[in-house]
């Protein structure tokens, strides 16, 4: 344990000898390390020379720079780990009062009772220890905050922006995490020149564990999907891997589909996710039929089921997570699935809206409904249009 460095500021020439005698045990044990200055100017120079001094024991009446002026200079340093104890005659209460107002931590009176001085020093050290612990905790929080911000940027970076030169589909997605990092994800990728894979998912839980599980789930689905496996084969395989490696009973809801340009179809598996909405080229709105599957990461060996529906020019899929439908306003009312449907029926009435426009309309309407209330869950939307 490092010695507590104490600066004694007093113009009495014999004080250094007395201090070293009275505290010789603590000095020998490495508990205290004393430094000395004869006035305020020398004290300021000593603070530069020994920057980790933590306690100043200062007289008030000294030549060149008195203790009250020194206090003002020390206060300008704005160092919470530097405490000053004033030493003055008992009858000098006005100056002692001024010193306390200028930031002195405590005071002792002259002639000095060294037993009282030792108690005062120990009390000051205890206060410093509390401050050090608090600052260390604060620094740790800042480090965690920085790491979370970096993780947030990484998470945003891995979400896809667009597919170059894809002239038969218009795709746009957005994910707004409730905390620094989220458990929602979406992805889309070309399997070959006529098949497009896409996925949206929502991991159970919040924070760092959910974000890690999200990254693992997304990576597994993308890597498996790019092999050309069907949605059923992909979900069976990924579910097996997640069940094998899952910890803390985490799971993920997933909607994974493949659009086939040549056949004009969409083959999909809904693994416990919110049902997407299909807006047909004629303007009809339909909720996707469920495939009666469980979520991923819970039951190994479960065979998933898929469905295939037509998906032709100007058809649009609206995919979302429950951060949309369960968004709350100040009256604790949920945005709800019906509100989402009503919005789409009144907004997406033709084929003139891009995927980005539809996504923006949804997120802005949720923001309008919540009226600035704190977001309780990730808000994720993925729009895909056949063009």
Buried (B, 14 or more C-beta within 10 A) or exposed (E): EEBBBBBBBBBEEEBBEEBBEBBEEBBEEEBBBBBBBBBBBBBBEBBEEEEEBBBBBBBBEBEEBBBBBBBEBBBEEEEEEBBBBBBBBEEBEEBBEBBBEBBBBBBBBBEBEBEEBBEBBEBBBEBBEEBEEEEEEEEEEEEEEEEBEEBBEEBEEEBBEEEEEEEEBBBBBBBBBBBBBBBBBBBBBBBEEEBBBBBBBBBBBBBBBBBBBBBBBBBBBBEBBBEEBBBBBBBBBBBBBBBEEBEEEBBBBBBBBBBBBEEEBBBBBBBBBBBBBBBBBEEEBEEBEEBEBBBBBBEEEBEBBBBBBEBEEBBBBBBBBBBBBBBBBEEEEBBBBEBBBEBBEEEBEEBEBEBBBBBBBBBEBBBEBBEEBEBEBBBBBBBBBBB
